[in-house]
Amino acid sequence: MFLATSNKSKQLVHLSYIQRVQPAELQRGREELAALLAELAPGFRVLVDFGRLEAMEIDCVPEIGLLMELMEQRGVGLVVRLIPDPSKDIGLNILTVFHYKHRPRIVSCKDLVEAAKVLAL
């Protein structure tokens, strides 16, 4: 499952990757994300949560790249990645090189407490 939510007052988007993620879920989520980003100002922050991810199909990688490009187009300022299990990192640093032209600040965290501190929540 893929879930995109936002908190307009905090200028924060939360992307959750839960259990087994399929490409079709990310395609649908891209439309939802576009609507959420339209309400935020450039410089917004993103929490990308892989904490509940069990597995992701390799066909999801291009879709994640499109999500990154969408956020980059809208002016993302900070990306905080919650990756408690390093084996669940699907090559995000490599994807970043190709999909974030303006290189937002990116921080990887092992737990939600650390991520909340980086986001000043």
Phi and psi in radians as a Rosetta constraint file:
Dihedral C 1 N 2 CA 2 C 2 CIRCULARHARMONIC -2.203 0.35
Dihedral N 2 CA 2 C 2 N 3 CIRCULARHARMONIC 2.293 0.35
Dihedral C 2 N 3 CA 3 C 3 CIRCULARHARMONIC -2.308 0.35
Dihedral N 3 CA 3 C 3 N 4 CIRCULARHARMONIC 2.231 0.35
Dihedral C 3 N 4 CA 4 C 4 CIRCULARHARMONIC -2.038 0.35
Dihedral N 4 CA 4 C 4 N 5 CIRCULARHARMONIC 2.201 0.35
Dihedral C 4 N 5 CA 5 C 5 CIRCULARHARMONIC -2.348 0.35
Dihedral N 5 CA 5 C 5 N 6 CIRCULARHARMONIC 2.899 0.35
Dihedral C 5 N 6 CA 6 C 6 CIRCULARHARMONIC -2.537 0.35
Dihedral N 6 CA 6 C 6 N 7 CIRCULARHARMONIC 2.792 0.35
Dihedral C 6 N 7 CA 7 C 7 CIRCULARHARMONIC -2.218 0.35
Dihedral N 7 CA 7 C 7 N 8 CIRCULARHARMONIC 1.763 0.35
Dihedral C 7 N 8 CA 8 C 8 CIRCULARHARMONIC -1.056 0.35
Dihedral N 8 CA 8 C 8 N 9 CIRCULARHARMONIC -0.726 0.35
Dihedral C 8 N 9 CA 9 C 9 CIRCULARHARMONIC -1.144 0.35
Dihedral N 9 CA 9 C 9 N 10 CIRCULARHARMONIC -0.503 0.35
Dihedral C 9 N 10 CA 10 C 10 CIRCULARHARMONIC -1.673 0.35
Dihedral N 10 CA 10 C 10 N 11 CIRCULARHARMONIC -0.033 0.35
Dihedral C 10 N 11 CA 11 C 11 CIRCULARHARMONIC 0.922 0.35
Dihedral N 11 CA 11 C 11 N 12 CIRCULARHARMONIC 0.878 0.35
Dihedral C 11 N 12 CA 12 C 12 CIRCULARHARMONIC -2.294 0.35
Dihedral N 12 CA 12 C 12 N 13 CIRCULARHARMONIC 2.335 0.35
Dihedral C 12 N 13 CA 13 C 13 CIRCULARHARMONIC -1.958 0.35
Dihedral N 13 CA 13 C 13 N 14 CIRCULARHARMONIC 2.427 0.35
Dihedral C 13 N 14 CA 14 C 14 CIRCULARHARMONIC -2.093 0.35
Dihedral N 14 CA 14 C 14 N 15 CIRCULARHARMONIC 2.046 0.35
Dihedral C 14 N 15 CA 15 C 15 CIRCULARHARMONIC -1.874 0.35
Dihedral N 15 CA 15 C 15 N 16 CIRCULARHARMONIC 2.089 0.35
Dihedral C 15 N 16 CA 16 C 16 CIRCULARHARMONIC -1.961 0.35
Dihedral N 16 CA 16 C 16 N 17 CIRCULARHARMONIC 2.232 0.35
Dihedral C 16 N 17 CA 17 C 17 CIRCULARHARMONIC -1.867 0.35
Dihedral N 17 CA 17 C 17 N 18 CIRCULARHARMONIC 1.983 0.35
Dihedral C 17 N 18 CA 18 C 18 CIRCULARHARMONIC -2.141 0.35
Dihedral N 18 CA 18 C 18 N 19 CIRCULARHARMONIC 2.298 0.35
Dihedral C 18 N 19 CA 19 C 19 CIRCULARHARMONIC 0.969 0.35
Dihedral N 19 CA 19 C 19 N 20 CIRCULARHARMONIC -2.083 0.35
Dihedral C 19 N 20 CA 20 C 20 CIRCULARHARMONIC -1.814 0.35
Dihedral N 20 CA 20 C 20 N 21 CIRCULARHARMONIC 2.098 0.35
Dihedral C 20 N 21 CA 21 C 21 CIRCULARHARMONIC -1.783 0.35
Dihedral N 21 CA 21 C 21 N 22 CIRCULARHARMONIC 2.318 0.35
Dihedral C 21 N 22 CA 22 C 22 CIRCULARHARMONIC -1.941 0.35
Dihedral N 22 CA 22 C 22 N 23 CIRCULARHARMONIC 2.642 0.35
Dihedral C 22 N 23 CA 23 C 23 CIRCULARHARMONIC -0.987 0.35
Dihedral N 23 CA 23 C 23 N 24 CIRCULARHARMONIC -0.688 0.35
Dihedral C 23 N 24 CA 24 C 24 CIRCULARHARMONIC -1.069 0.35
Dihedral N 24 CA 24 C 24 N 25 CIRCULARHARMONIC -0.609 0.35
Dihedral C 24 N 25 CA 25 C 25 CIRCULARHARMONIC -1.138 0.35
Dihedral N 25 CA 25 C 25 N 26 CIRCULARHARMONIC -0.698 0.35
Dihedral C 25 N 26 CA 26 C 26 CIRCULARHARMONIC -1.224 0.35
Dihedral N 26 CA 26 C 26 N 27 CIRCULARHARMONIC -0.600 0.35
Dihedral C 26 N 27 CA 27 C 27 CIRCULARHARMONIC -1.099 0.35
Dihedral N 27 CA 27 C 27 N 28 CIRCULARHARMONIC -0.815 0.35
Dihedral C 27 N 28 CA 28 C 28 CIRCULARHARMONIC -1.127 0.35
Dihedral N 28 CA 28 C 28 N 29 CIRCULARHARMONIC -0.690 0.35
Dihedral C 28 N 29 CA 29 C 29 CIRCULARHARMONIC -1.141 0.35
Dihedral N 29 CA 29 C 29 N 30 CIRCULARHARMONIC -0.488 0.35
Dihedral C 29 N 30 CA 30 C 30 CIRCULARHARMONIC -1.089 0.35
Dihedral N 30 CA 30 C 30 N 31 CIRCULARHARMONIC -0.687 0.35
Dihedral C 30 N 31 CA 31 C 31 CIRCULARHARMONIC -1.136 0.35
Dihedral N 31 CA 31 C 31 N 32 CIRCULARHARMONIC -0.757 0.35
Dihedral C 31 N 32 CA 32 C 32 CIRCULARHARMONIC -1.094 0.35
Dihedral N 32 CA 32 C 32 N 33 CIRCULARHARMONIC -0.750 0.35
Dihedral C 32 N 33 CA 33 C 33 CIRCULARHARMONIC -1.098 0.35
Dihedral N 33 CA 33 C 33 N 34 CIRCULARHARMONIC -0.734 0.35
Dihedral C 33 N 34 CA 34 C 34 CIRCULARHARMONIC -1.018 0.35
Dihedral N 34 CA 34 C 34 N 35 CIRCULARHARMONIC -0.738 0.35
Dihedral C 34 N 35 CA 35 C 35 CIRCULARHARMONIC -1.140 0.35
Dihedral N 35 CA 35 C 35 N 36 CIRCULARHARMONIC -0.710 0.35
Dihedral C 35 N 36 CA 36 C 36 CIRCULARHARMONIC -1.147 0.35
Dihedral N 36 CA 36 C 36 N 37 CIRCULARHARMONIC -0.742 0.35
Dihedral C 36 N 37 CA 37 C 37 CIRCULARHARMONIC -1.171 0.35
Dihedral N 37 CA 37 C 37 N 38 CIRCULARHARMONIC -0.484 0.35
Dihedral C 37 N 38 CA 38 C 38 CIRCULARHARMONIC -1.104 0.35
Dihedral N 38 CA 38 C 38 N 39 CIRCULARHARMONIC -0.364 0.35
Dihedral C 38 N 39 CA 39 C 39 CIRCULARHARMONIC -1.625 0.35
Dihedral N 39 CA 39 C 39 N 40 CIRCULARHARMONIC -0.057 0.35
Dihedral C 39 N 40 CA 40 C 40 CIRCULARHARMONIC -1.923 0.35
Dihedral N 40 CA 40 C 40 N 41 CIRCULARHARMONIC 2.682 0.35
Dihedral C 40 N 41 CA 41 C 41 CIRCULARHARMONIC -1.516 0.35
Dihedral N 41 CA 41 C 41 N 42 CIRCULARHARMONIC 2.677 0.35
Dihedral C 41 N 42 CA 42 C 42 CIRCULARHARMONIC -0.940 0.35
Dihedral N 42 CA 42 C 42 N 43 CIRCULARHARMONIC 2.526 0.35
Dihedral C 42 N 43 CA 43 C 43 CIRCULARHARMONIC 1.681 0.35
Dihedral N 43 CA 43 C 43 N 44 CIRCULARHARMONIC 0.013 0.35
Dihedral C 43 N 44 CA 44 C 44 CIRCULARHARMONIC -1.020 0.35
Dihedral N 44 CA 44 C 44 N 45 CIRCULARHARMONIC 2.881 0.35
Dihedral C 44 N 45 CA 45 C 45 CIRCULARHARMONIC -2.023 0.35
Dihedral N 45 CA 45 C 45 N 46 CIRCULARHARMONIC 2.670 0.35
Dihedral C 45 N 46 CA 46 C 46 CIRCULARHARMONIC -2.287 0.35
Dihedral N 46 CA 46 C 46 N 47 CIRCULARHARMONIC 2.309 0.35
Dihedral C 46 N 47 CA 47 C 47 CIRCULARHARMONIC -1.857 0.35
Dihedral N 47 CA 47 C 47 N 48 CIRCULARHARMONIC 2.016 0.35
Dihedral C 47 N 48 CA 48 C 48 CIRCULARHARMONIC -1.804 0.35
Dihedral N 48 CA 48 C 48 N 49 CIRCULARHARMONIC 1.958 0.35
Dihedral C 48 N 49 CA 49 C 49 CIRCULARHARMONIC -1.854 0.35
Dihedral N 49 CA 49 C 49 N 50 CIRCULARHARMONIC 1.878 0.35
Dihedral C 49 N 50 CA 50 C 50 CIRCULARHARMONIC -1.772 0.35
Dihedral N 50 CA 50 C 50 N 51 CIRCULARHARMONIC 0.241 0.35
Dihedral C 50 N 51 CA 51 C 51 CIRCULARHARMONIC -1.113 0.35
Dihedral N 51 CA 51 C 51 N 52 CIRCULARHARMONIC -0.489 0.35
Dihedral C 51 N 52 CA 52 C 52 CIRCULARHARMONIC -1.951 0.35
Dihedral N 52 CA 52 C 52 N 53 CIRCULARHARMONIC 0.235 0.35
Dihedral C 52 N 53 CA 53 C 53 CIRCULARHARMONIC -1.315 0.35
Dihedral N 53 CA 53 C 53 N 54 CIRCULARHARMONIC 2.258 0.35
Dihedral C 53 N 54 CA 54 C 54 CIRCULARHARMONIC -1.717 0.35
Dihedral N 54 CA 54 C 54 N 55 CIRCULARHARMONIC -0.800 0.35
Dihedral C 54 N 55 CA 55 C 55 CIRCULARHARMONIC -2.786 0.35
Dihedral N 55 CA 55 C 55 N 56 CIRCULARHARMONIC 2.686 0.35
Dihedral C 55 N 56 CA 56 C 56 CIRCULARHARMONIC -2.456 0.35
Dihedral N 56 CA 56 C 56 N 57 CIRCULARHARMONIC 2.331 0.35
Dihedral C 56 N 57 CA 57 C 57 CIRCULARHARMONIC -1.195 0.35
Dihedral N 57 CA 57 C 57 N 58 CIRCULARHARMONIC 2.559 0.35
Dihedral C 57 N 58 CA 58 C 58 CIRCULARHARMONIC -1.053 0.35
Dihedral N 58 CA 58 C 58 N 59 CIRCULARHARMONIC -0.484 0.35
Dihedral C 58 N 59 CA 59 C 59 CIRCULARHARMONIC -1.167 0.35
Dihedral N 59 CA 59 C 59 N 60 CIRCULARHARMONIC -0.140 0.35
Dihedral C 59 N 60 CA 60 C 60 CIRCULARHARMONIC -1.357 0.35
Dihedral N 60 CA 60 C 60 N 61 CIRCULARHARMONIC -0.389 0.35
Dihedral C 60 N 61 CA 61 C 61 CIRCULARHARMONIC -0.994 0.35
Dihedral N 61 CA 61 C 61 N 62 CIRCULARHARMONIC -0.839 0.35
Dihedral C 61 N 62 CA 62 C 62 CIRCULARHARMONIC -1.068 0.35
Dihedral N 62 CA 62 C 62 N 63 CIRCULARHARMONIC -0.612 0.35
Dihedral C 62 N 63 CA 63 C 63 CIRCULARHARMONIC -1.172 0.35
Dihedral N 63 CA 63 C 63 N 64 CIRCULARHARMONIC -0.682 0.35
Dihedral C 63 N 64 CA 64 C 64 CIRCULARHARMONIC -1.106 0.35
Dihedral N 64 CA 64 C 64 N 65 CIRCULARHARMONIC -0.690 0.35
Dihedral C 64 N 65 CA 65 C 65 CIRCULARHARMONIC -1.023 0.35
Dihedral N 65 CA 65 C 65 N 66 CIRCULARHARMONIC -0.719 0.35
Dihedral C 65 N 66 CA 66 C 66 CIRCULARHARMONIC -1.161 0.35
Dihedral N 66 CA 66 C 66 N 67 CIRCULARHARMONIC -0.640 0.35
Dihedral C 66 N 67 CA 67 C 67 CIRCULARHARMONIC -1.101 0.35
Dihedral N 67 CA 67 C 67 N 68 CIRCULARHARMONIC -0.748 0.35
Dihedral C 67 N 68 CA 68 C 68 CIRCULARHARMONIC -1.066 0.35
Dihedral N 68 CA 68 C 68 N 69 CIRCULARHARMONIC -0.776 0.35
Dihedral C 68 N 69 CA 69 C 69 CIRCULARHARMONIC -1.113 0.35
Dihedral N 69 CA 69 C 69 N 70 CIRCULARHARMONIC -0.680 0.35
Dihedral C 69 N 70 CA 70 C 70 CIRCULARHARMONIC -1.077 0.35
Dihedral N 70 CA 70 C 70 N 71 CIRCULARHARMONIC -0.786 0.35
Dihedral C 70 N 71 CA 71 C 71 CIRCULARHARMONIC -1.173 0.35
Dihedral N 71 CA 71 C 71 N 72 CIRCULARHARMONIC -0.653 0.35
Dihedral C 71 N 72 CA 72 C 72 CIRCULARHARMONIC -1.124 0.35
Dihedral N 72 CA 72 C 72 N 73 CIRCULARHARMONIC -0.708 0.35
Dihedral C 72 N 73 CA 73 C 73 CIRCULARHARMONIC -1.105 0.35
Dihedral N 73 CA 73 C 73 N 74 CIRCULARHARMONIC -0.550 0.35
Dihedral C 73 N 74 CA 74 C 74 CIRCULARHARMONIC -1.547 0.35
Dihedral N 74 CA 74 C 74 N 75 CIRCULARHARMONIC -0.055 0.35
Dihedral C 74 N 75 CA 75 C 75 CIRCULARHARMONIC 1.625 0.35
Dihedral N 75 CA 75 C 75 N 76 CIRCULARHARMONIC 0.648 0.35
Dihedral C 75 N 76 CA 76 C 76 CIRCULARHARMONIC -0.977 0.35
Dihedral N 76 CA 76 C 76 N 77 CIRCULARHARMONIC 2.393 0.35
Dihedral C 76 N 77 CA 77 C 77 CIRCULARHARMONIC -1.850 0.35
Dihedral N 77 CA 77 C 77 N 78 CIRCULARHARMONIC -0.550 0.35
Dihedral C 77 N 78 CA 78 C 78 CIRCULARHARMONIC -2.525 0.35
Dihedral N 78 CA 78 C 78 N 79 CIRCULARHARMONIC 2.304 0.35
Dihedral C 78 N 79 CA 79 C 79 CIRCULARHARMONIC -2.103 0.35
Dihedral N 79 CA 79 C 79 N 80 CIRCULARHARMONIC 2.091 0.35
Dihedral C 79 N 80 CA 80 C 80 CIRCULARHARMONIC -1.928 0.35
Dihedral N 80 CA 80 C 80 N 81 CIRCULARHARMONIC 2.108 0.35
Dihedral C 80 N 81 CA 81 C 81 CIRCULARHARMONIC -1.831 0.35
Dihedral N 81 CA 81 C 81 N 82 CIRCULARHARMONIC 2.125 0.35
Dihedral C 81 N 82 CA 82 C 82 CIRCULARHARMONIC -1.653 0.35
Dihedral N 82 CA 82 C 82 N 83 CIRCULARHARMONIC 1.860 0.35
Dihedral C 82 N 83 CA 83 C 83 CIRCULARHARMONIC -2.296 0.35
Dihedral N 83 CA 83 C 83 N 84 CIRCULARHARMONIC 1.452 0.35
Dihedral C 83 N 84 CA 84 C 84 CIRCULARHARMONIC -1.152 0.35
Dihedral N 84 CA 84 C 84 N 85 CIRCULARHARMONIC -0.513 0.35
Dihedral C 84 N 85 CA 85 C 85 CIRCULARHARMONIC -1.995 0.35
Dihedral N 85 CA 85 C 85 N 86 CIRCULARHARMONIC 1.847 0.35
Dihedral C 85 N 86 CA 86 C 86 CIRCULARHARMONIC -0.967 0.35
Dihedral N 86 CA 86 C 86 N 87 CIRCULARHARMONIC -0.411 0.35
Dihedral C 86 N 87 CA 87 C 87 CIRCULARHARMONIC -1.215 0.35
Dihedral N 87 CA 87 C 87 N 88 CIRCULARHARMONIC -0.224 0.35
Dihedral C 87 N 88 CA 88 C 88 CIRCULARHARMONIC -1.578 0.35
Dihedral N 88 CA 88 C 88 N 89 CIRCULARHARMONIC -0.027 0.35
Dihedral C 88 N 89 CA 89 C 89 CIRCULARHARMONIC -1.303 0.35
Dihedral N 89 CA 89 C 89 N 90 CIRCULARHARMONIC 2.032 0.35
Dihedral C 89 N 90 CA 90 C 90 CIRCULARHARMONIC -1.626 0.35
Dihedral N 90 CA 90 C 90 N 91 CIRCULARHARMONIC 0.468 0.35
Dihedral C 90 N 91 CA 91 C 91 CIRCULARHARMONIC 1.554 0.35
Dihedral N 91 CA 91 C 91 N 92 CIRCULARHARMONIC 0.624 0.35
Dihedral C 91 N 92 CA 92 C 92 CIRCULARHARMONIC -1.089 0.35
Dihedral N 92 CA 92 C 92 N 93 CIRCULARHARMONIC -0.620 0.35
Dihedral C 92 N 93 CA 93 C 93 CIRCULARHARMONIC -1.122 0.35
Dihedral N 93 CA 93 C 93 N 94 CIRCULARHARMONIC -0.661 0.35
Dihedral C 93 N 94 CA 94 C 94 CIRCULARHARMONIC -1.192 0.35
Dihedral N 94 CA 94 C 94 N 95 CIRCULARHARMONIC -0.762 0.35
Dihedral C 94 N 95 CA 95 C 95 CIRCULARHARMONIC -1.047 0.35
Dihedral N 95 CA 95 C 95 N 96 CIRCULARHARMONIC -0.663 0.35
Dihedral C 95 N 96 CA 96 C 96 CIRCULARHARMONIC -1.009 0.35
Dihedral N 96 CA 96 C 96 N 97 CIRCULARHARMONIC -0.745 0.35
Dihedral C 96 N 97 CA 97 C 97 CIRCULARHARMONIC -1.025 0.35
Dihedral N 97 CA 97 C 97 N 98 CIRCULARHARMONIC -0.661 0.35
Dihedral C 97 N 98 CA 98 C 98 CIRCULARHARMONIC -1.568 0.35
Dihedral N 98 CA 98 C 98 N 99 CIRCULARHARMONIC -0.369 0.35
Dihedral C 98 N 99 CA 99 C 99 CIRCULARHARMONIC -2.032 0.35
Dihedral N 99 CA 99 C 99 N 100 CIRCULARHARMONIC -0.169 0.35
Dihedral C 99 N 100 CA 100 C 100 CIRCULARHARMONIC -2.023 0.35
Dihedral N 100 CA 100 C 100 N 101 CIRCULARHARMONIC 1.631 0.35
Dihedral C 100 N 101 CA 101 C 101 CIRCULARHARMONIC -1.180 0.35
Dihedral N 101 CA 101 C 101 N 102 CIRCULARHARMONIC -0.627 0.35
Dihedral C 101 N 102 CA 102 C 102 CIRCULARHARMONIC -1.674 0.35
Dihedral N 102 CA 102 C 102 N 103 CIRCULARHARMONIC 0.128 0.35
Dihedral C 102 N 103 CA 103 C 103 CIRCULARHARMONIC 0.804 0.35
Dihedral N 103 CA 103 C 103 N 104 CIRCULARHARMONIC 1.349 0.35
Dihedral C 103 N 104 CA 104 C 104 CIRCULARHARMONIC -1.135 0.35
Dihedral N 104 CA 104 C 104 N 105 CIRCULARHARMONIC 2.863 0.35
Dihedral C 104 N 105 CA 105 C 105 CIRCULARHARMONIC -1.184 0.35
Dihedral N 105 CA 105 C 105 N 106 CIRCULARHARMONIC 2.306 0.35
Dihedral C 105 N 106 CA 106 C 106 CIRCULARHARMONIC -2.211 0.35
Dihedral N 106 CA 106 C 106 N 107 CIRCULARHARMONIC 2.259 0.35
Dihedral C 106 N 107 CA 107 C 107 CIRCULARHARMONIC -2.262 0.35
Dihedral N 107 CA 107 C 107 N 108 CIRCULARHARMONIC 2.295 0.35
Dihedral C 107 N 108 CA 108 C 108 CIRCULARHARMONIC -1.803 0.35
Dihedral N 108 CA 108 C 108 N 109 CIRCULARHARMONIC 2.376 0.35
Dihedral C 108 N 109 CA 109 C 109 CIRCULARHARMONIC -2.226 0.35
Dihedral N 109 CA 109 C 109 N 110 CIRCULARHARMONIC 2.676 0.35
Dihedral C 109 N 110 CA 110 C 110 CIRCULARHARMONIC -1.629 0.35
Dihedral N 110 CA 110 C 110 N 111 CIRCULARHARMONIC -0.347 0.35
Dihedral C 110 N 111 CA 111 C 111 CIRCULARHARMONIC -2.548 0.35
Dihedral N 111 CA 111 C 111 N 112 CIRCULARHARMONIC 2.899 0.35
Dihedral C 111 N 112 CA 112 C 112 CIRCULARHARMONIC -1.182 0.35
Dihedral N 112 CA 112 C 112 N 113 CIRCULARHARMONIC -0.541 0.35
Dihedral C 112 N 113 CA 113 C 113 CIRCULARHARMONIC -1.108 0.35
Dihedral N 113 CA 113 C 113 N 114 CIRCULARHARMONIC -0.808 0.35
Dihedral C 113 N 114 CA 114 C 114 CIRCULARHARMONIC -1.084 0.35
Dihedral N 114 CA 114 C 114 N 115 CIRCULARHARMONIC -0.737 0.35
Dihedral C 114 N 115 CA 115 C 115 CIRCULARHARMONIC -1.111 0.35
Dihedral N 115 CA 115 C 115 N 116 CIRCULARHARMONIC -0.715 0.35
Dihedral C 115 N 116 CA 116 C 116 CIRCULARHARMONIC -1.096 0.35
Dihedral N 116 CA 116 C 116 N 117 CIRCULARHARMONIC -0.650 0.35
Dihedral C 116 N 117 CA 117 C 117 CIRCULARHARMONIC -1.140 0.35
Dihedral N 117 CA 117 C 117 N 118 CIRCULARHARMONIC -0.768 0.35
Dihedral C 117 N 118 CA 118 C 118 CIRCULARHARMONIC -1.081 0.35
Dihedral N 118 CA 118 C 118 N 119 CIRCULARHARMONIC -0.664 0.35
Dihedral C 118 N 119 CA 119 C 119 CIRCULARHARMONIC -1.452 0.35
Dihedral N 119 CA 119 C 119 N 120 CIRCULARHARMONIC -0.053 0.35
Dihedral C 119 N 120 CA 120 C 120 CIRCULARHARMONIC 0.975 0.35
Dihedral N 120 CA 120 C 120 N 121 CIRCULARHARMONIC 0.839 0.35
